[in-house]
Amino acid sequence: MSKKDLYASSAIGFLAAFFLLAIKYSGNIAALRIIPYLETALLLFPAFAVLGIKIAALLGRKFVTLFQGAKFLLVGGLNTFMDLGVLNLLIAASGITAGIGFSVFKGFSFLIAVANSYLWNKYWTFRGKTMAQDFVEQGKEFAQFLVVSGIGFFLNVGSASLVVNFINPQFGLSERAWPTVGALVGTLVVMTWNFLGYKLIVFRKQLA
């Protein structure tokens, strides 16, 4: 584990906390509004992220994939908070919680998270061996990333829209909170797909 891993995990923790607070202050989820001292996440998330990556690095000496998987989970966590943060801000600004409008908002927030995912996974999670890439190689890699992420897009938005548009709010949640549940379902579906796709297809040469 290098200093870069510590700095990266700390930055990811801070950004995740920032988007968590964006969700809180969007006002869509009442439960978040009543949690005291949630702002301490700006300090706690980076600390726990660094601690987690240190533990994964130690365990990764025997199980190599574990360290890489831990980095992917950190990036995936940030993507989730970013996705939900952007989505909730759009809902708060427009008042739209379902229908085509929700699907458009979910698609936009997902694309923001995908761009973030590419940068973190390429230059941190799956960086593997240092290798020079010419323009053609970079273009091919990015095209593969777009294909994998494109499939992930339909899995994410499709499953989220299915929950929001065809299942009534459950567990006493309001119509403004239910879209976040749909988004979480979409995230769970797509994270497994993305990890396998990025590892086995997109960044395979970097890990060879």
C-alpha positions as CSV (number, residue, x, y, z in Angstrom):
1,M,0.0,0.0,0.0
2,S,1.3,3.4,-1.0
3,K,0.7,7.0,0.2
4,K,-1.4,7.4,-2.9
5,D,-3.8,4.7,-1.5
6,L,-4.1,6.6,1.7
7,Y,-4.7,10.0,0.0
8,A,-7.2,8.4,-2.4
9,S,-9.2,6.6,0.2
10,S,-9.3,9.8,2.4
11,A,-10.5,11.9,-0.6
12,I,-13.2,9.3,-1.4
13,G,-14.4,9.3,2.1
14,F,-14.7,13.1,2.2
15,L,-16.5,13.3,-1.2
16,A,-18.9,10.5,-0.1
17,A,-19.7,12.5,3.1
18,F,-20.3,15.7,1.0
19,F,-22.9,14.0,-1.2
20,L,-24.5,12.4,1.9
21,L,-25.0,15.9,3.2
22,A,-26.4,16.9,-0.2
23,I,-29.0,14.2,0.2
24,K,-29.8,15.4,3.7
25,Y,-30.2,19.0,2.8
26,S,-32.3,18.2,-0.3
27,G,-35.1,17.6,2.3
28,N,-36.4,14.4,0.6
29,I,-35.6,11.9,3.3
30,A,-37.0,12.9,6.7
31,A,-35.0,10.3,8.6
32,L,-31.7,12.0,7.6
33,R,-32.9,15.5,8.7
34,I,-33.3,14.4,12.3
35,I,-29.9,12.6,12.6
36,P,-27.8,14.9,14.9
37,Y,-24.3,15.8,14.0
38,L,-24.4,14.2,10.6
39,E,-21.9,16.8,9.4
40,T,-19.2,14.9,11.4
41,A,-19.3,12.5,8.5
42,L,-16.9,14.9,6.7
43,L,-14.3,13.8,9.3
44,L,-15.5,10.3,10.1
45,F,-15.9,9.0,6.5
46,P,-12.3,9.8,5.5
47,A,-11.0,8.2,8.7
48,F,-13.0,5.0,8.3
49,A,-12.0,4.8,4.6
50,V,-8.3,5.0,5.4
51,L,-8.7,2.4,8.2
52,G,-10.6,0.1,5.9
53,I,-8.0,0.3,3.1
54,K,-5.2,-0.3,5.6
55,I,-7.0,-3.5,6.9
56,A,-7.6,-4.6,3.3
57,A,-4.0,-4.0,2.4
58,L,-2.9,-6.3,5.3
59,L,-5.3,-9.0,4.4
60,G,-4.5,-8.5,0.7
61,R,-1.0,-9.9,1.3
62,K,-2.6,-13.3,1.3
63,F,-5.7,-12.6,-0.8
64,V,-4.6,-10.3,-3.6
65,T,-8.1,-9.7,-5.0
66,L,-9.3,-8.5,-1.6
67,F,-7.3,-5.3,-1.7
68,Q,-8.5,-4.5,-5.2
69,G,-12.0,-5.4,-4.2
70,A,-11.8,-3.0,-1.2
71,K,-10.8,-0.2,-3.5
72,F,-13.6,-1.0,-5.8
73,L,-16.1,-0.9,-2.9
74,L,-14.8,2.5,-1.8
75,V,-15.2,3.8,-5.3
76,G,-18.6,2.2,-5.6
77,G,-19.6,3.8,-2.3
78,L,-18.6,7.2,-3.6
79,N,-20.5,6.5,-6.8
80,T,-23.6,5.6,-4.9
81,F,-23.5,8.7,-2.7
82,M,-22.8,10.9,-5.8
83,D,-25.6,9.2,-7.8
84,L,-28.1,9.6,-4.9
85,G,-26.9,13.2,-4.1
86,V,-27.4,14.4,-7.6
87,L,-30.7,12.6,-8.0
88,N,-32.1,14.0,-4.7
89,L,-31.0,17.6,-5.6
90,L,-32.8,17.3,-8.9
91,I,-35.9,16.0,-7.2
92,A,-35.8,18.8,-4.6
93,A,-35.4,21.4,-7.4
94,S,-38.2,20.1,-9.6
95,G,-40.6,18.2,-7.3
96,I,-40.7,15.3,-9.7
97,T,-40.6,11.9,-7.9
98,A,-41.8,9.4,-10.5
99,G,-42.6,8.8,-14.2
100,I,-40.4,9.7,-17.2
101,G,-39.0,12.7,-15.3
102,F,-37.6,10.4,-12.6
103,S,-36.1,8.1,-15.2
104,V,-34.4,11.1,-16.9
105,F,-33.0,12.3,-13.5
106,K,-31.8,8.8,-12.7
107,G,-30.1,8.5,-16.0
108,F,-28.3,11.9,-15.6
109,S,-27.2,11.1,-12.0
110,F,-25.9,7.7,-13.2
111,L,-23.9,9.2,-16.0
112,I,-22.2,11.6,-13.5
113,A,-21.4,8.6,-11.3
114,V,-20.1,6.7,-14.3
115,A,-17.6,9.4,-15.3
116,N,-16.4,9.5,-11.7
117,S,-16.1,5.7,-11.7
118,Y,-14.0,5.6,-14.9
119,L,-11.4,8.0,-13.5
120,W,-11.1,6.3,-10.1
121,N,-11.1,2.8,-11.4
122,K,-8.6,3.4,-14.2
123,Y,-6.1,5.4,-12.2
124,W,-6.5,3.7,-8.8
125,T,-8.5,0.5,-8.4
126,F,-7.3,-1.3,-11.5
127,R,-4.2,0.6,-12.3
128,G,-2.0,-2.6,-12.1
129,K,1.2,-2.3,-13.9
130,T,2.3,1.1,-15.3
131,M,1.8,1.0,-19.0
132,A,1.9,3.5,-21.8
133,Q,-1.1,3.7,-24.0
134,D,-1.4,5.3,-27.3
135,F,-4.4,7.1,-28.5
136,V,-5.9,4.0,-30.2
137,E,-5.4,1.9,-27.0
138,Q,-7.0,4.5,-24.8
139,G,-9.9,4.9,-27.3
140,K,-10.4,1.1,-27.3
141,E,-10.3,0.9,-23.5
142,F,-12.8,3.8,-23.1
143,A,-15.1,2.2,-25.7
144,Q,-15.1,-1.0,-23.7
145,F,-15.8,1.0,-20.6
146,L,-18.7,2.7,-22.2
147,V,-20.1,-0.7,-23.4
148,V,-19.9,-2.3,-19.9
149,S,-21.2,0.9,-18.3
150,G,-23.9,1.2,-20.9
151,I,-25.2,-2.2,-20.0
152,G,-24.9,-1.2,-16.4
153,F,-26.8,2.0,-17.2
154,F,-29.9,0.0,-18.4
155,L,-29.5,-2.4,-15.4
156,N,-29.3,0.5,-13.0
157,V,-32.0,2.8,-14.4
158,G,-34.3,-0.1,-15.4
159,S,-34.3,-1.8,-12.0
160,A,-34.6,1.6,-10.2
161,S,-37.5,2.6,-12.4
162,L,-39.2,-0.8,-11.9
163,V,-39.1,-0.3,-8.1
164,V,-40.3,3.4,-8.3
165,N,-42.9,3.1,-11.0
166,F,-44.4,-0.3,-10.3
167,I,-44.1,-0.8,-6.6
168,N,-45.8,1.5,-4.1
169,P,-43.7,3.0,-1.3
170,Q,-43.1,0.5,1.4
171,F,-42.0,0.5,5.1
172,G,-43.8,3.8,5.8
173,L,-41.6,5.7,3.4
174,S,-42.9,8.8,1.6
175,E,-43.2,9.3,-2.1
176,R,-40.2,11.6,-1.9
177,A,-38.1,9.1,-0.1
178,W,-39.1,6.0,-2.2
179,P,-37.0,7.0,-5.2
180,T,-33.8,6.7,-3.1
181,V,-34.8,3.0,-2.4
182,G,-35.2,2.4,-6.1
183,A,-31.8,4.0,-6.7
184,L,-30.2,1.7,-4.1
185,V,-31.7,-1.3,-5.7
186,G,-30.3,-0.2,-9.0
187,T,-26.9,0.3,-7.4
188,L,-26.8,-3.2,-5.9
189,V,-27.7,-4.8,-9.2
190,V,-25.1,-2.8,-11.2
191,M,-22.1,-3.0,-8.8
192,T,-21.6,-6.7,-9.3
193,W,-21.9,-6.3,-13.1
194,N,-19.5,-3.4,-13.2
195,F,-16.8,-5.1,-11.0
196,L,-16.7,-8.2,-13.2
197,G,-16.9,-6.1,-16.4
198,Y,-14.2,-3.7,-15.5
199,K,-11.8,-6.4,-14.1
200,L,-12.3,-9.0,-16.8
201,I,-12.8,-6.8,-19.9
202,V,-12.0,-3.1,-19.6
203,F,-8.8,-3.1,-17.5
204,R,-7.7,-6.6,-18.1
205,K,-4.5,-5.6,-19.8
206,Q,-3.5,-3.4,-17.0
207,L,-3.8,-6.3,-14.6
208,A,-2.0,-8.8,-16.8
